[in-house]
Amino acid sequence: MNRLLSCYLLDDESPAHVILSKYISRLPYLALAGQSYDPFEGLDQVQALKPDILFLDVEMPFMTGVEFLKALPQPHPVVVMVTASPQFAADTYNFDAVTHYLLKPVGFDKFLEAINRVTKRLGFTPDPAASVPISPPVRTPPPSIDSRETVPYFLIKEDKKLVRVAPEDIVLAEGMKDYIKLHLTSRVLITHMTMSKLEGMLPPSQFLRINRSYLIRRQAIKEIDGNTITTLDGKQVTIGVTYRDRVMEALKHNIL
């Protein structure tokens, strides 16, 4: 059999990309079709490229490996989970596509063990005469760009489902202890999340923390009267006393 098995790497850590791409290049019947550090980009690319094997990180910001597999339309490629925390691996075996998992740091012997399981599952017999493929260069985001600024959308948990929410859909976020009420342009969504976690996910250039309990999208601001912000859809929120200086500093380039 002379075809190659195409691989895709999805991991938010550079060392994993370096190591796994190196291991893939050692096996002449594997080819690296693509890779990403961003699960949202990965969703689009895996659907477009349709790789035979997906190396998938269990723990990533914005979306876990389990959430990624739930969001990825069927049919799934054969999946090898990659994790630094083996206790999380058990959850991934609920997916039929998951064949094996690798514990970081990944040794070549363990990588080969995983590949042997994959080829057996696929009924693939490597061609001993295959030449070593040339892998595409590692794609790394420019270090000067905050990765949060390029996230096109989030998949946010609401009850038992994941709802697609783009940053521009959010008018403001209201913290309620361990829950967040997201006021969207079309509806209200409540999710189990802290305000600090949400703030760490959103593009910093697009959102402002205006008090302990509220985040607002800059483009949603209609007017500021004293310490009261009114949004384009008429909601009013008070700027916290300790937040006023940083809010006005952040908006200074928008004030004439």
C-alpha positions as CSV (number, residue, x, y, z in Angstrom):
1,M,0.0,0.0,0.0
2,N,1.7,3.2,-1.1
3,R,-0.5,6.0,0.2
4,L,0.4,8.1,3.2
5,L,-1.6,8.7,6.4
6,S,-2.3,12.4,6.8
7,C,-1.9,13.9,10.3
8,Y,-3.1,17.1,11.9
9,L,-1.8,18.5,15.2
10,L,-3.9,20.7,17.5
11,D,-2.2,21.8,20.7
12,D,-1.7,25.2,22.3
13,E,1.9,24.5,23.3
14,S,4.8,24.9,21.0
15,P,7.0,22.0,22.4
16,A,4.2,19.5,21.5
17,H,4.2,20.8,17.9
18,V,8.0,20.6,17.6
19,I,8.2,17.0,19.1
20,L,5.2,15.5,17.3
21,S,6.0,17.0,13.9
22,K,9.5,15.6,14.3
23,Y,8.2,12.2,15.1
24,I,5.8,12.3,12.2
25,S,8.7,13.1,9.9
26,R,10.6,10.0,11.1
27,L,7.9,7.6,9.7
28,P,7.8,7.5,5.9
29,Y,4.1,6.6,5.8
30,L,2.9,9.6,7.8
31,A,2.5,13.2,6.4
32,L,1.8,16.3,8.3
33,A,-1.2,17.9,6.6
34,G,-1.7,20.8,9.0
35,Q,-1.4,22.1,12.5
36,S,-2.8,24.8,14.7
37,Y,-2.5,26.3,18.2
38,D,-6.1,27.5,18.1
39,P,-9.0,25.1,18.5
40,F,-11.4,27.4,16.6
41,E,-9.0,27.5,13.6
42,G,-8.5,23.7,14.1
43,L,-12.3,23.1,13.8
44,D,-12.3,24.7,10.3
45,Q,-9.1,23.1,9.1
46,V,-9.8,19.5,10.3
47,Q,-13.2,19.7,8.4
48,A,-11.5,21.0,5.3
49,L,-8.4,18.8,5.3
50,K,-10.1,15.6,6.6
51,P,-6.9,14.1,8.0
52,D,-6.6,10.4,8.8
53,I,-5.1,11.0,12.2
54,L,-5.8,13.9,14.6
55,F,-3.4,14.5,17.5
56,L,-5.5,16.5,19.9
57,D,-4.6,18.2,23.2
58,V,-6.9,17.5,26.1
59,E,-6.4,20.9,27.8
60,M,-6.6,24.0,25.7
61,P,-7.8,27.6,26.5
62,F,-11.3,28.4,25.2
63,M,-12.1,24.8,24.4
64,T,-11.0,21.4,25.8
65,G,-10.3,18.4,23.6
66,V,-13.6,16.8,24.7
67,E,-15.5,20.0,23.7
68,F,-13.6,20.0,20.4
69,L,-14.7,16.5,19.6
70,K,-18.3,17.4,20.5
71,A,-18.2,20.4,18.1
72,L,-16.5,18.5,15.3
73,P,-19.0,17.1,12.8
74,Q,-18.9,13.4,12.1
75,P,-17.2,11.4,10.7
76,H,-14.2,12.0,12.9
77,P,-10.6,11.1,12.0
78,V,-8.9,8.6,14.2
79,V,-7.9,10.6,17.3
80,V,-4.8,10.3,19.5
81,M,-5.3,12.5,22.6
82,V,-2.2,14.3,24.0
83,T,-2.2,15.4,27.6
84,A,0.0,16.4,30.5
85,S,-2.7,15.2,33.0
86,P,-3.6,11.5,32.6
87,Q,-6.7,11.9,34.8
88,F,-8.4,13.8,32.0
89,A,-7.8,11.1,29.4
90,A,-10.7,8.8,30.7
91,D,-13.3,11.3,29.5
92,T,-12.1,11.1,25.9
93,Y,-12.7,7.4,25.6
94,N,-16.5,8.2,25.4
95,F,-15.7,9.0,21.7
96,D,-15.4,6.0,19.4
97,A,-12.7,7.8,17.3
98,V,-10.3,8.1,20.2
99,T,-7.8,5.2,19.8
100,H,-5.0,6.1,22.2
101,Y,-3.6,8.9,24.3
102,L,0.0,10.2,24.8
103,L,1.3,11.6,28.0
104,K,3.5,14.7,27.8
105,P,6.5,14.8,27.4
106,V,5.9,12.3,24.6
107,G,8.7,9.8,23.9
108,F,9.2,8.3,20.5
109,D,8.5,4.8,21.8
110,K,5.1,5.8,23.1
111,F,4.4,7.7,19.9
112,L,5.2,4.6,17.8
113,E,2.9,2.5,20.1
114,A,0.1,4.9,19.4
115,I,0.7,4.9,15.6
116,N,0.8,1.1,15.6
117,R,-2.7,1.1,17.3
118,V,-3.9,3.6,14.7
119,T,-2.7,1.6,11.7
120,K,-4.2,-1.5,13.1
121,R,-7.5,0.2,13.5
122,L,-7.4,1.6,10.0
123,G,-6.3,-1.7,8.5
124,F,-3.3,0.2,7.1
125,T,-0.1,-1.6,6.0
126,P,2.9,0.8,5.7
127,D,4.8,0.7,2.4
128,P,8.4,-0.2,3.3
129,A,9.6,1.6,0.1
130,A,7.8,4.9,0.9
131,S,10.1,7.9,1.0
132,V,10.1,10.3,3.9
133,P,7.6,13.1,3.2
134,I,8.5,16.8,3.6
135,S,6.4,18.3,6.3
136,P,5.1,21.9,5.9
137,P,6.7,24.5,8.1
138,V,5.3,25.0,11.6
139,R,2.7,27.8,11.7
140,T,3.2,30.0,14.7
141,P,1.2,33.1,15.4
142,P,3.1,36.4,15.4
143,P,4.4,36.9,18.9
144,S,3.3,40.5,18.9
145,I,-0.4,39.6,18.4
146,D,-2.5,38.6,21.3
147,S,-4.2,35.3,20.2
148,R,-7.4,36.5,21.9
149,E,-7.7,39.2,19.3
150,T,-8.1,36.7,16.4
151,V,-10.6,34.3,18.0
152,P,-13.7,34.4,15.6
153,Y,-16.1,32.8,18.0
154,F,-16.5,30.8,21.2
155,L,-18.5,27.7,22.0
156,I,-20.1,28.5,25.3
157,K,-21.8,25.9,27.5
158,E,-25.5,26.5,28.1
159,D,-27.1,23.6,30.0
160,K,-26.0,20.5,28.0
161,K,-25.2,22.2,24.7
162,L,-22.5,24.4,23.3
163,V,-23.7,27.6,21.8
164,R,-21.6,29.6,19.2
165,V,-21.1,33.2,20.3
166,A,-18.9,35.7,18.4
167,P,-17.3,38.5,20.4
168,E,-19.4,41.1,18.4
169,D,-22.6,39.3,19.6
170,I,-21.8,40.3,23.2
171,V,-23.3,43.5,24.5
172,L,-22.2,43.1,28.1
173,A,-21.5,40.4,30.6
174,E,-22.9,40.3,34.1
175,G,-21.3,38.3,36.8
176,M,-23.4,36.3,39.3
177,K,-21.0,34.4,41.6
178,D,-20.0,31.3,39.6
179,Y,-22.3,32.2,36.7
180,I,-22.2,34.7,33.9
181,K,-25.2,36.3,32.2
182,L,-24.3,37.2,28.7
183,H,-26.5,39.9,27.2
184,L,-26.2,39.2,23.5
185,T,-27.6,41.2,20.6
186,S,-30.4,38.7,20.1
187,R,-30.9,37.0,23.5
188,V,-29.6,36.3,27.0
189,L,-27.3,33.3,27.8
190,I,-26.4,32.1,31.2
191,T,-23.3,29.9,31.6
192,H,-21.3,28.5,34.5
193,M,-18.1,30.6,34.4
194,T,-16.3,33.2,36.5
195,M,-15.9,36.8,35.4
196,S,-12.1,36.5,35.6
197,K,-12.1,33.5,33.2
198,L,-14.4,35.3,30.8
199,E,-12.2,38.4,30.9
200,G,-9.2,36.3,30.1
201,M,-10.9,34.8,27.0
202,L,-12.3,38.0,25.4
203,P,-10.3,40.2,23.0
204,P,-8.8,43.0,25.3
205,S,-9.1,45.6,22.6
206,Q,-12.9,45.0,22.3
207,F,-14.0,44.8,25.9
208,L,-13.8,46.8,29.2
209,R,-14.2,45.7,32.8
210,I,-16.2,48.5,34.2
211,N,-16.8,47.1,37.7
212,R,-16.4,43.9,39.6
213,S,-19.6,42.4,38.1
214,Y,-19.7,43.8,34.5
215,L,-17.8,43.7,31.3
216,I,-19.0,45.7,28.3
217,R,-18.1,45.7,24.6
218,R,-16.7,49.1,23.6
219,Q,-18.7,49.2,20.4
220,A,-21.9,48.7,22.4
221,I,-21.4,52.0,24.4
222,K,-24.0,54.7,23.4
223,E,-23.2,57.3,26.0
224,I,-21.5,57.9,29.4
225,D,-23.2,60.2,31.8
226,G,-21.1,60.7,34.9
227,N,-20.5,57.1,36.1
228,T,-23.4,55.6,34.1
229,I,-22.9,53.8,30.8
230,T,-25.8,53.4,28.5
231,T,-25.6,50.7,25.8
232,L,-26.9,50.9,22.3
233,D,-29.9,48.8,23.3
234,G,-30.7,50.9,26.3
235,K,-29.1,49.0,29.2
236,Q,-27.5,51.1,31.9
237,V,-24.5,50.0,34.0
238,T,-22.6,51.9,36.6
239,I,-18.8,52.3,36.4
240,G,-17.2,51.2,39.6
241,V,-15.3,53.9,41.6
242,T,-12.0,52.1,41.4
243,Y,-12.5,51.3,37.7
244,R,-13.3,54.8,36.4
245,D,-9.8,56.0,35.8
246,R,-8.8,52.9,33.8
247,V,-12.1,53.0,31.8
248,M,-11.6,56.6,30.8
249,E,-7.9,55.9,30.0
250,A,-8.9,53.0,27.8
251,L,-11.5,55.3,26.0
252,K,-9.3,58.4,25.7
253,H,-8.6,57.9,22.0
254,N,-12.4,57.8,21.4
255,I,-13.0,61.1,23.2
256,L,-12.9,64.3,21.2
